[in-house]
């Protein structure tokens, strides 16, 4: 393997480690949240302005997001499959 290829692979590994550590942060900036969720900057601002996503705004400008609150928020908005709905409905009827 040539030295250039080794350097490229090391840079790739460095990026993966950096990205992995980034998701362990307790508090996200908008940029962190964009990377974590894949949402665009404008989507995050719209959700925040409409108070649809949990956030903090300590300086009347910068937005911050608690990672655990975001995970909980995402899980709260689960869309159930038809099969899951029918299964839950059937269980309720049997009671």
Buried (B, 14 or more C-beta within 10 A) or exposed (E): EEEEEEEEEEEEEEEEEEEEEEEEEEEBEBEBBBBBBEBEEEBBEEBBEEEEBBBEEEEEEEBBBBBEBBEEBEEEEEEEEEEEEEEEEEEEEEE
